[in-house]
Amino acid sequence: MTNASTTNPDFQEFDWNEQHKSFILSSFYWGYVLTQFPGGYLSRRFGSKITILIATFASAVCSFITPLSVGAGNWPIFCTIRFLQGIFQGAIFPAIHDHLAKWSPLQERNILGTISLAGTDCGTVIALASSGLIASSSIGWPGISYVAAAICLTWCALWIVFASDNPTVSKFITPQECKYIERSLERSADFHKNKIPVPWRAIFTSMPFLAFLVGRCGEAWGFTTLQSQIPFYMHGVLHMEIKENGLFSALPYLTMWLSLYIYLAIGNFLTSHNILSLTAMRKVINSVSLWIPAVLLCFVGFLDSSQTTLAIVLMTLNIGINGGTTIGCTLNSIDLAPNHAGILMGLSNTIVNIVPILSPLLVGFVVTDKHSRHQWQIIFMVSAAIFFFGNLFYIIWGTSETQPWNSSDFDQGKDVEKAADKAVPCKPVKAKVQKEKVDEEESQKKVATNLKAASDDAERTRL
């Protein structure tokens, strides 16, 4: 859009400086972070099907109107459209986790969750690999928006036909399949009709949830460095223009996408053969996914311009190995509380998506000279430390055991106890005496009733 000579020169070119570009790129995330928590609530309130459908359809509309709108309103209208896209797409991931919690039995949670969340990496690879080709074709850079919108709308049509909020209302499931899913999740017949209250206090005071949150924040900080800062380091220190090469840009995400299935195969093997518990498997894979990239990050900081090939290899390995966090800690929200999976994902994503805002600020503060390898080494060391300690916190306090506050009557039980305490404010000794008195009166009444019955029987016999 800003360099027509590299694509189809028949379409409008925009004279945007680096500040304009940064506003455009960041505007999506300002909207995205706002609807993470509401997305989990909306999915619980109205169902994951309609929540995901509206979010995706609205994103398609925003994509479709982008070329004409930007031509009329320049970069400010582009920021507005991307902000709206962020608003709608922020609801998708919490709704996906809510959907997975209703459809995935424990034994199949890893494979269903991995396939679902791997779509992000798949889409990134396809977009990076095809955008340049589309922009160079007869439809130019506007074609990127039109193709994306068409794919979204096609998916929406399929989603309307085939999707259901839960197995009990699906038209494309056999009774045996429905019974298998519901029984494996230990749900009563009227479970989906009930509105389960959210145990907010229990969630925010739960160490397993806090461990899940810290682990995801540590992963997000490191991944932000891997994703957005290493290319700038390669440009400033190694003199590589990696963002201008579609193959180099897509290669790390292709590696991450493929590595997810390797992690999935390993994780399923370890749990299905009872080599590791689900908790241990998640911690082992999360440790590999965070601690190895932490070491490699430190190593990248010592490379020079004569080692560009090694730098590309390490960057690709870093992002690829980091992909295991999907199985390591991301799916842990469904383990902890399937009934509140969307809420947990919304809460965590709200906090986690603040990290991509903070990480560049640290880079801007430390890296005053983009050609200084020493300054970049500080950034990589900090990211490696956050990788390490975030995962360590998850190892110590994380678990895949379903938490007590997942129960549908968790708060109800406490309400009953409070009501009982309020109704009987007596001291324990008085309560005991009063109970013994009541029992004695009931015993006397029972004896009198038995004597009367015996007398009546005797009278009928005499007559």
C-alpha positions in Angstrom: 0.0 0.0 0.0 3.0 2.3 0.6 5.2 1.1 -2.2 3.3 0.4 -5.4 6.5 -0.4 -7.4 6.8 -3.7 -5.4 3.2 -4.8 -6.3 0.7 -3.7 -8.9 1.3 0.0 -9.7 -2.2 0.5 -11.1 -3.6 1.0 -7.6 -3.3 3.9 -5.2 -0.2 4.4 -3.2 -0.2 6.0 0.3 2.5 8.2 1.7 2.6 7.0 5.3 5.6 7.5 7.5 6.7 5.0 10.2 4.5 6.6 12.9 1.4 6.2 10.7 2.3 2.5 10.1 2.8 1.9 13.8 -0.6 3.4 14.6 -2.3 1.2 12.0 -0.6 -1.9 13.2 -1.2 -1.3 16.9 -4.9 -0.1 16.5 -6.1 -3.7 16.1 -4.7 -4.7 19.5 -6.3 -1.7 21.3 -9.7 -3.1 20.3 -8.6 -6.7 20.7 -7.7 -6.4 24.4 -11.0 -4.7 25.3 -13.3 -7.7 24.4 -11.4 -10.6 25.8 -13.4 -10.8 29.0 -16.7 -9.8 27.5 -16.2 -12.5 24.9 -16.2 -15.2 27.6 -19.3 -13.7 29.2 -21.2 -13.4 25.9 -20.4 -17.0 25.0 -21.8 -18.1 28.4 -24.9 -15.9 28.0 -25.8 -16.4 24.4 -23.8 -19.5 23.3 -20.5 -19.9 21.5 -22.1 -20.4 18.1 -23.7 -17.0 17.8 -20.7 -15.3 19.5 -18.1 -16.7 17.1 -20.4 -16.2 14.1 -21.0 -12.5 14.7 -17.4 -11.8 15.5 -16.2 -13.5 12.3 -18.9 -12.0 10.1 -18.2 -8.5 11.4 -14.5 -9.0 10.7 -15.3 -10.1 7.2 -17.3 -6.9 6.6 -14.5 -4.7 8.0 -12.1 -6.4 5.7 -14.4 -6.0 2.7 -14.9 -2.3 3.2 -11.2 -1.5 3.9 -10.0 -0.7 0.4 -12.8 1.8 -0.4 -12.7 3.3 3.1 -9.0 3.8 3.2 -9.1 5.5 -0.2 -11.6 8.0 1.1 -10.3 8.5 4.6 -6.6 7.6 4.5 -4.8 6.2 7.5 -7.1 7.4 10.3 -10.0 5.5 8.8 -7.7 2.5 8.4 -7.0 2.7 12.2 -10.7 2.8 12.9 -11.5 -0.2 10.9 -8.6 -2.2 12.4 -9.8 -1.1 15.9 -13.2 -2.5 15.1 -11.8 -5.7 13.8 -9.9 -6.0 17.1 -13.1 -5.4 19.0 -14.9 -8.2 17.2 -12.0 -10.7 17.1 -11.3 -10.3 20.8 -14.4 -12.3 21.5 -13.3 -15.3 19.4 -10.7 -17.1 21.5 -12.7 -17.1 24.8 -15.7 -18.4 22.8 -13.5 -21.1 21.2 -12.4 -22.3 24.7 -16.0 -22.3 25.9 -17.0 -24.3 22.8 -14.1 -26.8 23.3 -15.1 -27.3 26.9 -18.6 -28.4 25.9 -17.5 -30.6 23.0 -14.2 -32.2 24.0 -14.0 -35.2 26.3 -10.9 -35.3 28.5 -9.2 -38.0 26.4 -9.6 -35.9 23.2 -9.1 -32.4 24.6 -5.5 -32.1 23.5 -6.1 -33.1 19.9 -9.3 -31.0 19.5 -7.8 -28.0 21.2 -4.5 -28.2 19.2 -6.3 -28.5 15.8 -8.6 -25.6 16.7 -5.8 -23.3 17.9 -3.4 -24.3 15.2 -5.7 -22.5 12.8 -4.0 -19.2 13.9 -0.6 -20.4 12.7 -2.1 -22.0 9.6 -3.8 -18.7 8.6 -0.7 -16.7 9.3 1.4 -18.9 7.0 -1.2 -18.8 4.2 -1.6 -15.0 4.5 2.1 -14.2 4.5 2.8 -16.6 1.7 -0.1 -15.4 -0.5 -0.4 -11.7 0.2 2.5 -10.7 -2.0 1.1 -12.8 -4.9 -2.3 -11.3 -4.5 -1.0 -7.7 -4.4 1.1 -8.3 -7.5 -1.9 -9.7 -9.4 -4.6 -7.9 -11.4 -6.7 -7.2 -8.2 -3.7 -5.5 -6.5 -3.4 -4.9 -2.7 -7.2 -4.4 -2.3 -7.5 -8.0 -3.3 -5.9 -9.1 0.0 -8.9 -7.6 1.8 -11.4 -9.1 -0.6 -10.0 -12.6 -0.5 -9.8 -12.5 3.3 -13.5 -11.4 3.4 -14.6 -14.1 1.0 -12.9 -16.8 3.0 -14.5 -15.5 6.3 -18.0 -15.3 4.7 -17.6 -18.9 3.3 -16.6 -20.1 6.7 -19.6 -18.3 8.3 -22.0 -20.1 6.0 -20.5 -23.5 6.9 -20.6 -22.5 10.6 -24.3 -21.6 10.5 -25.1 -25.0 9.0 -22.9 -27.4 11.0 -22.1 -25.7 14.3 -24.1 -26.2 17.6 -23.5 -24.8 21.1 -23.3 -28.3 22.6 -23.9 -31.9 21.6 -27.4 -32.1 22.9 -28.8 -29.7 20.3 -26.7 -30.8 17.4 -28.4 -32.1 14.3 -25.3 -33.9 13.0 -24.5 -36.2 15.9 -25.7 -39.7 16.8 -27.3 -40.4 20.2 -24.3 -42.7 20.9 -21.8 -39.8 20.3 -23.8 -37.4 22.3 -24.1 -39.8 25.2 -20.3 -40.5 25.1 -19.4 -36.8 25.2 -21.9 -35.9 28.0 -21.0 -38.9 30.1 -17.3 -38.4 29.7 -17.8 -34.8 31.0 -19.9 -36.0 33.9 -22.9 -33.8 33.2 -26.5 -34.2 34.2 -29.3 -34.3 31.7 -30.4 -30.6 32.4 -26.8 -29.2 32.7 -27.0 -27.0 29.5 -30.3 -25.5 30.7 -28.9 -24.2 33.9 -27.0 -20.9 34.4 -23.9 -21.6 36.6 -22.8 -18.6 38.6 -19.2 -17.6 38.2 -17.2 -18.0 41.5 -15.1 -14.8 41.1 -13.5 -14.9 44.5 -12.5 -18.5 44.2 -11.0 -17.9 40.7 -8.8 -14.9 41.8 -7.6 -16.7 44.9 -6.8 -20.0 43.1 -3.1 -20.7 42.9 -3.6 -23.0 39.9 -5.3 -20.3 38.0 -2.7 -17.7 38.9 0.0 -20.2 37.8 -1.8 -20.6 34.5 -2.0 -16.8 34.2 1.7 -16.2 35.0 2.8 -18.9 32.7 0.8 -17.4 29.8 2.1 -13.9 30.5 5.7 -15.2 30.5 5.1 -17.0 27.2 3.5 -13.9 25.7 6.4 -11.6 26.6 9.0 -14.0 25.1 6.9 -14.6 22.0 6.4 -10.9 21.5 10.2 -10.6 21.5 10.6 -13.5 19.1 7.8 -12.3 16.8 8.3 -8.6 16.6 11.8 -7.6 17.9 14.1 -10.2 16.5 13.4 -9.0 12.9 14.3 -5.4 14.0 17.5 -6.8 15.6 18.4 -8.6 12.4 17.9 -5.4 10.4 19.8 -3.1 12.8 22.7 -5.4 13.9 22.9 -8.1 11.2 21.8 -5.8 8.3 19.0 -8.2 7.2 15.7 -7.0 5.8 13.8 -10.1 6.8 10.4 -8.5 6.7 10.8 -7.8 3.0 11.1 -11.5 2.3 7.8 -13.4 2.4 9.5 -16.8 2.7 11.6 -15.7 5.7 8.5 -14.1 7.3 6.3 -17.2 6.9 9.0 -19.8 7.7 8.9 -19.4 11.6 5.1 -19.7 11.6 5.2 -22.7 9.3 7.6 -24.3 11.8 5.3 -23.5 14.7 2.3 -24.9 12.9 4.0 -28.2 12.1 5.6 -28.4 15.6 2.2 -28.3 17.2 1.4 -31.7 15.7 4.7 -33.1 16.9 4.0 -31.9 20.4 0.5 -33.3 20.1 1.8 -36.8 19.1 4.3 -36.8 22.0 1.8 -35.5 24.5 -0.8 -38.1 23.6 1.8 -40.9 23.6 3.0 -39.9 27.1 -0.5 -39.7 28.6 -2.2 -42.6 26.8 0.6 -45.0 27.9 0.4 -43.7 31.4 4.1 -42.5 31.3 3.1 -39.1 32.5 -0.1 -37.6 34.0 -1.9 -34.8 32.2 -0.4 -32.3 34.6 3.1 -33.6 34.3 2.8 -33.8 30.5 1.7 -30.1 30.3 4.6 -29.0 32.5 7.2 -30.9 30.6 6.1 -29.6 27.2 5.7 -26.1 28.5 9.2 -26.2 30.0 10.7 -27.4 26.6 8.7 -24.7 24.8 9.9 -21.9 27.1 13.3 -22.8 28.5 15.0 -23.9 25.2 13.9 -20.6 23.5 15.2 -18.8 26.5 18.7 -20.2 25.9 18.5 -19.7 22.2 17.5 -16.0 22.7 20.6 -15.4 24.7 22.7 -17.0 22.0 21.1 -14.9 19.2 22.4 -11.7 20.9 26.0 -12.7 20.3 25.7 -13.2 16.5 27.2 -10.8 14.0 26.5 -9.9 10.4 28.7 -12.8 9.1 26.2 -15.3 10.7 23.0 -14.4 9.1 22.1 -18.0 8.1 22.6 -19.2 11.7 20.4 -16.2 12.8 17.5 -17.3 10.6 17.9 -20.9 11.8 17.8 -19.9 15.4 14.8 -17.5 14.9 12.9 -20.3 13.1 13.7 -22.8 15.8 12.9 -20.3 18.6 9.3 -19.7 17.3 8.8 -23.3 16.3 9.8 -24.8 19.7 7.8 -22.1 21.4 4.6 -23.5 19.7 4.3 -26.2 22.3 2.8 -23.7 24.8 -0.6 -24.4 23.2 -0.5 -27.9 24.7 1.6 -26.8 27.7 -0.4 -24.0 29.3 -2.9 -22.5 26.9 -5.4 -25.4 27.1 -5.0 -25.5 30.9 -8.0 -23.2 31.3 -10.3 -26.0 30.2 -8.6 -28.5 32.6 -9.1 -26.2 35.6 -12.8 -25.4 35.0 -14.6 -26.7 31.9 -17.7 -24.9 33.1 -15.9 -21.5 33.2 -13.3 -22.1 30.4 -14.5 -19.1 28.3 -14.4 -16.8 31.4 -10.9 -18.0 32.3 -9.6 -17.5 28.8 -11.2 -14.1 28.6 -9.7 -13.0 31.9 -6.2 -14.3 31.0 -6.2 -13.0 27.5 -7.2 -9.5 28.7 -4.1 -9.5 30.9 -1.8 -11.4 28.5 -2.6 -9.0 25.6 -1.3 -6.1 27.7 2.2 -7.7 27.3 2.6 -6.8 23.6 2.0 -3.2 24.6 4.6 -3.2 27.4 7.3 -5.2 25.6 8.0 -2.7 22.8 8.1 0.1 25.4 11.0 -1.6 27.1 12.7 -2.0 23.8 12.2 1.7 23.1 13.7 2.6 26.5 16.7 0.3 26.3 17.6 0.3 22.6 18.5 3.8 21.9 20.9 2.7 19.1 19.4 0.0 16.9 22.9 -1.0 15.8 24.1 -1.7 19.3 24.4 -5.4 20.0 25.0 -4.8 23.7 21.6 -3.0 24.1 19.8 -5.8 22.2 21.5 -8.4 24.5 19.8 -6.8 27.5 16.4 -7.2 25.8 17.1 -10.8 25.0 18.4 -11.5 28.6 15.3 -9.9 30.1 13.0 -12.0 27.8 14.9 -15.2 28.6 14.5 -14.5 32.4 10.8 -13.9 32.0 10.5 -17.1 30.0 12.4 -19.0 32.8 10.6 -17.6 35.9 7.1 -17.6 34.3 7.4 -21.3 33.5 9.0 -22.0 36.9 5.9 -20.5 38.6 3.7 -22.7 36.4 5.7 -25.8 37.3 5.4 -25.2 41.1 1.7 -24.2 41.4 0.1 -25.3 38.1 -2.1 -28.3 37.7 -4.5 -29.9 35.3 -6.8 -31.2 38.0 -10.4 -29.8 37.8 -10.8 -27.3 40.6 -13.6 -27.5 43.2 -15.0 -24.1 42.1 -15.8 -25.7 38.7 -18.8 -27.4 40.4 -22.2 -26.1 39.3 -23.3 -25.9 43.0 -20.1 -24.5 44.4 -21.5 -21.1 45.5 -24.9 -22.7 46.3 -23.4 -24.9 49.0 -21.8 -21.9 50.7 -25.2 -20.0 50.5 -26.9 -22.9 52.3 -24.3 -23.0 55.0 -24.6 -19.2 55.5 -28.4 -19.5 55.6 -28.2 -22.3 58.2 -25.8 -20.3 60.4 -28.0 -17.2 60.2 -31.2 -19.2 61.0 -29.7 -20.8 64.1 -27.5 -18.2 65.8 -27.4 -20.3 69.1 -24.3 -21.5 70.7 -23.4 -25.1 70.1 -24.3 -26.3 73.7 -27.7 -24.6 73.5 -28.4 -26.1 70.1 -27.5 -29.6 71.4 -29.8 -29.2 74.4 -32.7 -27.9 72.3 -32.2 -30.8 69.8 -32.3 -33.4 72.7 -35.5 -31.8 74.0 -37.2 -31.9 70.6 -36.1 -35.6 70.2 -37.6 -36.4 73.6 -40.9 -34.8 72.7 -41.1 -36.6 69.4 -40.3 -39.9 71.2 -43.1 -39.4 73.7 -45.6 -38.5 70.9 -44.5 -41.7 69.0 -45.1 -43.9 72.1 -48.6 -42.3 72.7 -49.5 -42.9 69.1 -48.4 -46.6 69.3 -50.5 -47.1 72.6 -53.6 -45.6 71.0 -53.2 -47.8 67.9 -52.8 -50.9 70.2 -55.9 -49.9 72.1 -58.0 -49.4 69.0 -56.9 -52.9 67.7 -57.9 -54.5 71.0 -61.3 -52.8 70.9 -62.0 -54.0 67.3 -61.0 -57.6 68.4 -63.5 -57.5 71.3 -66.3 -56.4 69.1 
